[in-house]
Amino acid sequence: MKILIDINHPAHVHYFKNVINNLVKNGYDYIITNRDSEIINKLLDDLNLKHKIRAKRPTKNSFTNSLIYLFKMIFFILKVSSKEKVDIYLGFASAPCSIVSFLRRKPCIVLDDTEHNRINQFIYKNFCKNIITPFYFSKSLTNDQITVNAFIEQLYLHKNHFKTKRIIPEQKTALLRFITYDAKHDSKIIGNNKLNEHQKLRLVNLLESKGYKVFISDESEEPNERFSNYQIKTGISEIHYLLENVDLFISEGATMACEAGLLGTEYFYINPLEVGNINQQVKDFSFAHKGDINDVFNFLETNIRGLNKEKSNEQHKQLIDPTYFLTWYILNYPTSRIKSRGKVIDHSFIEQNVNFKE
């Protein structure tokens, strides 16, 4: 059996790397198609995962460019599928995977945790029968939708897969994450909500006045040269160890903010885009916060209790290992679909149904 995994974001590499390893151990072969991105390519190469590179994301965001890009992805994946004789498809909110699987009459599994990803959802839900979403996902896409009692990020940050490692000295540290706002859904908030250089500089100065050593991960289009000395020096494959080691994380990006929460690191999400995983963590974790940059300034000025990591939470004990479930689902398809469709996948379901050789 051969599975095709489509990668459109660096986080997707982490989502599926452990599943791929499990599938290979159980006799599967795989092929990855990925968006042409320096970070994605490096992550895949560092993990020695074979992949075929498709086109870059359009530099100018428009409906016409997005449509052309979609057709390019479909054609590319269709061509690879025919050559590699793909049996099953896997992707995160992957419209092209769902369409190609439909054209080739092969099963497709789609994961999604992003409610505002409306265009992709409109497409893939009409072509894909296997849709898996986390418990905090608020939209019902199909009657057969499978709900896993886990965060998507636990595909790689669950304790079964992520082990603690210290990579920086034990000192008071903060990590700042600035993003490019180049995704389709980001276009809604570019403007007044995007951090300007004055706000970034004030944030760095305020943190240093509070005794923090500051690290910066800056993916904005024109990074400020003033921050060059703050840029993180660790490799991108070690970013999660850094995220676990720091005392405070301030992020414009939701994925890494959620990762910080799962790793027990206090964070502030500063992006007006509402996302389910952040809303759930703010509700459940006392160390998860969201707001605008002024809320961060007020928090840093008035916080007197200090920023302490909270490494345990009762909710973590209730969550499953989604990698374990997803591997079983693929290995036992279509029986797994019959058992799982429309169900909530919790510890009870896992104990009664899920078993495979790791």
N, C-alpha and C positions, 0 to 999 in steps of 0.2 A: 504493500500500500504506500502511496505517496501523497503527502499533504502539501498544499501551497499556502504559505502565510504571507499576507500583504502587510507591509509596514509603512505607515505614513507619518510617524512622529517618533522621536527618540524614546519616549516612554513605552511605545509598543514593543521595542526590542526587549525591554525588561519584562513586559507582560508575558511574552511568549517563550523566553529563553529556557525556562525550567520545563515547560510543557514539551518543547522540542527535545530536550535531553531525555525526558521520560519516554517519549515516543520512539526515539532512536534505540533506547535500551530494549524496547518491546518490538523491534523489528521493522519499524516504519522508516521510510526515507522522506526527505523534505526538500522543498525549494522555497526560498524567500524572494519576493519581489519588493523593492523598496523605493520610496521617493529619493531622488538625488539630493542628498543633504550631507554636508561634511560630517556633522555629528553622528547622523544615523550610520553612514558608511564606516566611520571609525569604530563605533560601538560594535557593529556586526563583525568587522575585521578583528577587533580585539578579542571577541568571543569565538573566533574561528568558525563563524556561521556562514555557509555559502549563500550567496545572494546575487540577484540580477537587478541592476539599477535601471529604473525607469526615469521619466522626465522630472525636471525641477518644477516646483510650484510656480505658477505665473507671478511675475514681479508686479504686474498691475492687476488689482483685484476688480474684476467686472464679471457680469453674468456670462458674457460671450466667452471670455478667457476661461472661466470655470467650466463651461460646457465643453470647450475644446479639450481642456485638460482631462476631463472625465472620459471622453472618447479615446484619448490617447492611452489612458490607464487601462480601459477595457480592452483595447486592441493589443496592448503589450501583454497583459495577463492571459488573454486568449491565445496568443502566439506561444507564450511560454508553456501554457497548459497542454496545448496540442503536442508540443515537442517532448515535454517531460511526462506525458500521460498521467496527469494529476487525477487522483481519486476523490479528494475531499479538500475543502477550502476553509480557511480560518482568517478572520480579520477583526479589527476594531472599527465598528461603524463603517465597514468597507462596502460602499455602493458597487464599485467595479467587481469585487469578488462575488457578490450576490448575483450580479447580472451574468457574469461568465459562468458561474455554477449552473444557473438556470438554462443558459444556452447549451451547456454540455450535459445537462441532466445529471449533475453530480450534487451531493449534499454540501451545504455551506453553513458554517457556524459563525455568528456575529456576536461580539460583545459590545456593550455600550453602557456608559454611565453619564452621558452628557445630554441633559434635557433640551438645551437650545440648539442641538445639532439637527435641526428640522429637515433640511434638504436631504441629507444622507439618509435620515430615518424614513422619509417619504419614499425614497427609492428602495432601500434594502428590505423593508418590511413587506414589499410586494413580490420579492424574489426569493427570500430566505425563510425557511421554516424553523430554523434553530436560532432563537434570539435569547441571549443570556444577559441579565442586568443585575446589579447589586441591590440590596434591600432598601437603600435610600433613594433609588431611582423612582421618580414620581409619575412617570408616564406609562400608560398601558398601550403597547404597540400592537400586540396580537393576543388572542385568547390562550395561545400555547406558550407564551413568554415564560421563561424560567428565571426565577429569582434566587440568587445565591446570597446566603447570609454572610457576606464578606465585603470588604472594600476591594475594588479592582486592583489597587496597588499592592494588596496582599499576595498577588500572584508572584511577587518577588520579595516582599518585605515580611511575609509571614515568618514566624520563628523557625519553621521547618527549612527555610531557604536563606534567611539572612542572619549572619553571625556578627556579633559586635567586634569592632576593630578600631583602636585609637590611632589616628593618623596626624593629630596636632597636639601640641603641649597642653597640659591641663591649665587653662587660664580662661578668663572671662571673654567669651567671643560671640560675635554676631555675624550672620551671613545675610547679605542682601541679594535679591534676585530681581533683575530688570529684564523685561522681555521685549520682543520686536513688535507685537501686535500685528502679525502678518497673516493670522488665520482668518477665515471668512467671518466667523462670529466676533472676532476682535474689532472689526471695522465699526461696530456700533458704538464703541466707547473711545475711539481715538478722538482727541480734542482736549477739552477741559479736564477730563478724568486722568489723562496720561501724565505721569510725573515729569516735571520739567527739571532742568539742570540745577536750578536754585534749590528746589526741594530735595533733590538727591544730595547735594552738597551739605545742606542744613542737617539732613538725617545722619550723614557720616560724622559731621562735627559734633552733633548731640550725643551720638553713641560713644565717640571717643572721650567726650567730657565726662561720661558716666563710667569710664574705665574699660570700655570694650576694645578688644582687638577686632578690627573690621575686615571681613572678606567680602568680595563682590563677584557675583556671576552676572555679567552684563551681555545680553544678546541684542540690545537695542541697535538700530541701524548705524548710528554714529556714536560709539562709546566715547565718553569724555576722557581725554588723555590725563586729566587730573587724577582719575581713579586707576591708572595703570598699575600703581604699586599695591593696590588692594585686590587686584584680580587673583582668583584662586589659582594655585600652582599645581594642585592635585590633578591627576588624570580624570577624564570624564567617567571612567569605570569605577572610580572611588568616591564619586560625589555623594552617595548615600552614607558612606562612613563619615564624611565631613558633616553632613546634615545631622547625623546622630550626635556627633561630638560637640557641636556648637550649643551655646546657651539660648540664643534667640535667633529666629529666622524671620525676615520680613520679605514678602514676596508679592510680585505682580502676577505670578503664575500659580494656577490652582493645583496642578499636579504635584509640584514639589511641596506646596503648603500641606497638602494631604499626606504626603510622605513623611513630612516632619511630624505631623500629629501621630502617625502610626509608630514612629520611632521615639515618641515621648518628648520631642523638642518643642518648647514654647514657640508659637508663631503668630504672626499678624498677616492676614491676607488682605492686600490693598488693591482691589480690583472690583468695580461695581457689577461685574458679570456674576450673576447668581448661579452657583453650582451645587449639586446635591451633596457631594462628599464633604465639602467645606461646611455647609449648613448642618449636616449631621454631626460633624466633629465639634462645631461650636456649641451644639446642643449637649453633647455627651462629655466633652473634655474641657476641664477648667483652664487648660493651657492653650486652647485654640481660640483665636480672636479674628474678627474681620471688621473692616471699616475703611475710612479714607486716610490719607497721609496725616491730616490734622489729628485724627484719633490716635495715630501712632505717636505723634509729638506729645500729645496730652498724656498718653500712657507712660511714656518714658520720663516725662517731667514729674509726674505725680506718684509713680509706682514706688512704694517704700518697702514692700515685702521682699523684693528681690525676685529674680527670675530663676525658679528652680524646676528642673526636669521632674516630670512625674512618669515614672517608667512603667507603671501598671495601671490598668483600668479594668473594672469588672466586664465591660463590654467585650474586651479582647477575648475573654474566655468563652464567649458565646459565638464567636465568629469561626467559620470553617477555613480550611486551607483550599482556596479556589483552584490552585494548580492541580491538586489531587483529584478534585471533581472533574475538571476540564479534561485531564488526561484520560480518566475513566470514560468520560462521555465520548471521546473520539475513538478510543480503542474498542468500545462496545456498541458503536453505532450500527444499526438503528434501534437495537434493543434499549439502549440508554435513553433515546428520545421518547420511546413509549413510556418508560418508567418516570421520566422527568417532566414532561411537558405540562405546563400550567402549575408546577409545584414550587414550593419554597424549599430550597436545599439547605438544610440545617444539620446539626450533628446527628439527629435521629435518622434522617434520610441516609446520611453517609454510613452510619453503623449498619443499617438494614440492607443497603443496596450496593455500596461502592467498595470494590476490591480489585486491585491489580498489583503486579509485581513492579516495585520501584527499583 
